[in-house]
Amino acid sequence: MTGPNALHDAQKLLADLRDHLARHDKPIAFFFGAGTSCAVQVSESGDGTATKPLIPDVAGLTRLCKEAAAELDDKYAQAWTAIEDRCKAANQYPNIENILSRLRMMLGAIGASDTLAGLKAAELVKLEETVRQTIAHIVASDKSRIPDELPHRKFARWLVKTARQHPVEIFTVNYDILIELALEAERIPIFDGFVGSYQPFFHPDSLRRTELAPGVNWTRLWKMHGSVTWRRVDQDGRLRVIRGEPDLSGEMIFPSFQKYDESRQQPYAAFMDRLARFLELDDALMIVSGFGFGDEHINNVIFGALGSVDIYRAFMMAYDGGDEV
């Protein structure tokens, strides 16, 4: 089916999908967005009749960060509105990811005596820190509130039962640790680009050179936008990204591409490169869930690959929920 008048044959696509899943020699990946986390519901009332998302979607997270900014002072609330207006003027949806990206661009441009969006440099720093810390506190949920039967665990149980010739790869833009908890609960070995035992550090070469990574039985987990479990440390005069307990400063939350210093840029750039490399594989299949395609840089990688290969090499299932487009 090709050409402008081609019909969408859902039955054939589903048959192709089943065939691909049944063949263990085909590379497969999953891309999870905010919808997969906000789908986890917890009790909002004592009697359990009302529920709410354990982790809000992007719109809910944006609202909570806006409220945190307003609590600082009226001028911070006004600055937030000004940044929203600039996002809209640039045809960007004013969600938390675009606002945080714009805040960081402003921090890179402002001088010591300048004012941007009504804030001086130190005030912009305070606003950016408030946003990061608010995000970190929200997504680093108290483990006692996380249900034992996560939807993520059903996915993990499927992974346990499948044996493939290529490692299963999971790409996610979520900052939380729900997928890690689910995989570990089902005793699935995970490789996320960090190596070591005391303070595992990010090792970008292990993403590019397969001989440096664990075997195919290890599921790959690539956190495209960072994680609350990452932080930067100074070791022997060099900044290094390590993984550990959740860091409520939200230091290693980076919602979209920008000119980071080397320690922040490396995880983002390495994962973007890994996504592009996966989509270039013959007969690669990527299943997308809970992602609203609101990150233009990720979109460019995905649709760029789809534009250069047969569409059936990368059949994508996108479910509503999570991100704003």
Residue pairs with C-beta under 8 A, 6 or more apart in sequence:
1 7
1 8
1 9
13 312
13 315
16 312
16 315
17 285
17 315
17 317
20 26
20 28
20 283
20 285
20 315
21 28
21 285
24 162
24 163
24 164
24 165
25 164
25 165
25 166
26 164
26 166
26 283
26 284
26 285
27 166
27 169
27 278
27 281
27 283
27 284
27 285
28 164
28 166
28 168
28 169
28 284
28 285
28 286
28 287
29 168
29 169
29 170
29 171
29 278
29 284
29 285
29 286
29 287
30 155
30 168
30 169
30 170
30 171
30 286
30 287
30 288
30 289
31 170
31 171
31 172
31 286
31 287
31 288
31 289
31 291
32 170
32 171
32 172
32 173
32 174
32 179
32 289
32 290
32 291
33 172
33 173
33 174
33 288
33 289
33 290
33 291
33 292
33 322
33 323
34 55
34 57
34 58
34 61
34 173
34 174
34 290
34 291
34 292
34 321
34 322
34 323
35 57
35 289
35 290
35 291
35 292
35 319
35 320
35 321
35 322
35 323
36 151
36 152
36 172
36 174
36 178
36 179
36 289
36 290
36 322
37 53
37 54
37 55
37 139
37 174
37 176
37 178
37 290
37 322
38 53
38 54
38 55
38 56
38 57
38 60
38 290
38 321
38 322
39 53
39 151
39 290
39 321
40 53
40 54
40 55
40 146
40 147
40 150
40 151
40 152
40 178
41 51
41 52
41 53
41 54
42 51
42 52
42 53
42 54
42 145
42 147
43 50
43 51
44 50
44 51
44 52
53 60
54 141
54 145
54 146
54 147
54 178
55 138
55 139
55 141
55 174
55 176
55 178
56 63
56 64
56 138
57 321
57 322
57 323
58 95
58 96
58 97
58 292
58 294
58 322
58 323
58 324
59 95
59 324
61 96
61 135
61 138
61 139
62 94
62 95
62 96
62 99
64 134
64 138
65 96
65 99
65 130
65 131
65 134
65 135
66 77
66 80
68 130
68 131
68 134
69 76
69 77
69 79
69 80
69 127
69 130
69 131
70 76
70 77
70 80
72 126
72 127
72 130
75 118
75 119
75 123
76 119
76 123
76 126
76 127
76 130
78 117
78 118
79 117
79 118
79 119
79 123
79 124
79 127
80 99
80 127
82 117
82 118
83 94
83 99
83 102
83 103
83 106
83 117
84 94
84 99
86 102
86 117
87 93
87 94
87 98
87 99
87 102
88 94
92 98
93 294
93 324
93 325
95 294
95 323
95 324
96 131
96 135
96 255
97 225
97 255
97 256
97 294
97 295
98 255
98 256
99 131
100 128
100 131
100 132
100 135
100 253
100 255
101 255
101 256
101 258
103 124
103 127
103 128
103 131
104 128
104 258
105 258
106 116
106 117
106 124
107 121
107 124
107 125
107 128
108 258
108 259
109 116
110 116
110 120
110 121
110 124
111 121
112 121
113 120
114 120
114 121
116 124
117 124
119 127
129 249
131 250
132 249
132 250
132 251
132 253
133 248
133 249
133 250
134 250
135 175
135 250
135 253
136 175
136 228
136 246
136 247
136 248
136 249
136 250
136 253
137 248
139 174
139 175
139 176
139 228
140 176
140 177
140 228
140 246
140 248
141 176
143 181
146 178
146 181
150 178
150 181
150 182
152 178
152 179
152 181
152 182
152 183
153 182
153 185
153 186
155 182
156 182
156 183
156 185
156 186
156 188
157 186
159 168
159 183
159 186
159 188
159 219
160 186
160 187
160 188
162 168
163 217
164 216
165 216
166 216
166 281
167 191
167 213
167 215
167 216
167 217
167 218
167 219
167 220
168 219
168 220
169 219
169 220
169 222
169 274
169 278
170 179
170 219
170 220
170 221
170 222
171 222
171 224
171 271
171 274
171 275
171 286
172 179
172 221
172 222
172 223
172 224
173 223
173 224
173 225
173 291
173 295
173 298
174 223
174 225
175 223
175 225
175 226
175 227
175 228
175 250
175 253
176 228
177 227
177 228
177 229
177 246
179 221
180 190
180 221
180 229
183 190
183 219
183 221
184 190
188 219
189 214
189 217
189 218
189 219
190 218
190 219
190 220
190 221
191 206
191 213
191 214
191 218
191 219
191 220
191 221
192 220
192 221
192 222
192 223
192 243
193 202
193 203
193 204
193 206
193 207
193 222
193 267
193 270
193 271
194 200
194 201
194 202
194 203
194 242
194 243
195 201
195 203
195 206
196 242
199 233
199 242
199 243
199 244
200 242
200 243
200 244
201 240
201 241
201 242
201 243
202 230
202 240
202 241
202 242
202 243
202 266
202 267
202 270
203 212
204 266
204 267
204 270
205 212
206 212
206 213
207 213
207 222
207 270
207 271
207 273
207 274
208 270
208 273
213 220
222 271
222 274
222 275
223 230
223 267
223 271
224 268
224 271
224 272
224 275
224 298
225 253
225 254
225 255
225 256
225 268
225 295
226 252
226 253
226 254
226 267
226 268
227 243
227 252
227 253
228 246
228 247
228 248
228 250
228 252
228 253
229 243
229 244
229 245
229 246
229 247
230 241
230 242
230 243
230 247
230 251
230 252
230 267
231 241
231 242
231 244
231 247
231 249
231 251
231 252
232 239
232 240
232 241
232 242
232 251
232 252
232 263
232 264
233 239
233 240
233 242
234 240
239 261
239 262
239 263
240 263
241 252
241 263
241 264
241 266
241 267
252 264
252 267
254 260
254 264
254 268
255 295
256 295
256 296
256 297
257 268
257 272
257 297
259 265
260 268
272 297
272 298
272 301
275 298
275 301
275 302
276 301
276 304
276 305
278 284
278 286
279 286
279 301
279 302
279 305
279 306
279 309
279 314
280 305
282 313
283 313
284 313
284 314
285 313
285 314
285 315
286 302
286 314
286 316
287 315
287 316
287 317
288 316
288 317
288 318
289 317
289 318
289 319
290 319
290 321
290 322
290 323
291 318
291 322
291 323
292 322
292 323
292 324
292 325
293 299
293 302
293 318
293 323
293 325
294 323
294 324
294 325
302 314
302 316
305 314
306 314
